[in-house]
Amino acid sequence: MTFGESAMSEESNIIPSGPFKGKKIELAPTTNVDLFVEVGEEFMLRVFGLEPGGYLITDESSLADFIGVEDMDMVGIRNKIQQIYEIDLSDRDSRNLVEIFARIHKAKYGSPS
């Protein structure tokens, strides 16, 4: 079952059964992720081997959400990002994907004028 096929209805977002019965599901916004759609799709494919539509990321998603994908740990993920994109993430405490996408975009295209 994929996320979109879950047992909750789109209208109510209320979980109908199970231990979280009656709880409302609310997703974090994707406003900033949407600014980097192309970078994000390429990143998810090249780093994690995930095709568009095969994952859900929001403005609050981080590298830690994908530990274990392709059997990688955080060090492996950062090394792969550095190898692919030639950016060093060791100077950053944040593992937020939006921040990483912004750094990749800046490295590729420079700062917007």
N, C-alpha and C positions, 0 to 999 in steps of 0.2 A: 504494500500500500504506500503510495507516495503522499507527500504532504497535501497536495490538492485533492486527494481522494479520501481524506480523513472522514471520520464518522460525524464530524460537526457540520452543521449547515452554514452556508455562507451568510445567510441573513442574520442569524443569531450569534454565531461564534461561541455558543455555549456547549460545553462538553456534555453529551447526553448520558454517558455511563462511565463506570470505572471509578478509580479512586479520586479522580478530579471532577466527578459529576457535579454539574451546576456551575463550575468555574468558567469564567469568560477568558477566551484567548485573545490577546492583543499583540500584534506584531510591531516591532520597532519600525520607524519610517525608513524609506529607501531614497529619500530626496538626494542625498549626497552620493550614494552608490550610483544613482541614475546619471550623474554628471560624468561618470567614468565607465559607461557601459562597455565600450570597445576594449579598454584597458582591462577591465574586470573579467570579461569573457576570455580574453587571451591569457590572463594571469591564471584563472582557474583551470584552464585547459593545460597550459604549459607546466604549472607548478604541481597541480593535484590530479591532472588527467580527467577532469570533470567537464563534460560537455554542457553548453548552455541548456538550461531547463533541468539539469540533473542535480541542482543544489539551490539553496535559498540563502542569500546574503542580504543583510540590512546595514544601516548606518552604524550599528553597534557590533557587527560581526568582527571577529578577530582571528588571527592565525591559530590561536589556541582552540578554536572551534573545529579545526581540521587536523589536529594531532591524530595520528594513526592512519590517516588517508595515505595510501601507498606505503604503509608501514613507516612513515616518517615521524620523527620527534621534532621538537622546536629547533634544535641545532641543525638537523637535516633540512628542515624547511627553509631556514635562513640561509644556509649554504646554497641551496638550490636557487633561491631568489637572487643571491649575489652572483651566481654563475650565469644565470639567464639574463638578468637585467643590469648587471654590473653596478648595483647599488648596495651599499653597506647598511644594514639595519641594526648593527650592534650598538650604534650610538643612540638608539631610540628605545625608551622604555615601553612605548605604546606598540601594540601589535595589531592595532586597528586596521582593517583592510582599506577603508577609505583613505587613511593617511598614507598607506603604502601605495595605493593606486595614484594618489596625487604626486608622490615622489617619482613614480615610474613615468607618469605623464610629463612632469617637469624635466626629467632626464632625457626623454625622447623629443619633446617639442619646445622646451624652454618655458619660461614664465609667460602667462598671458599678458598682453600689453594694455 
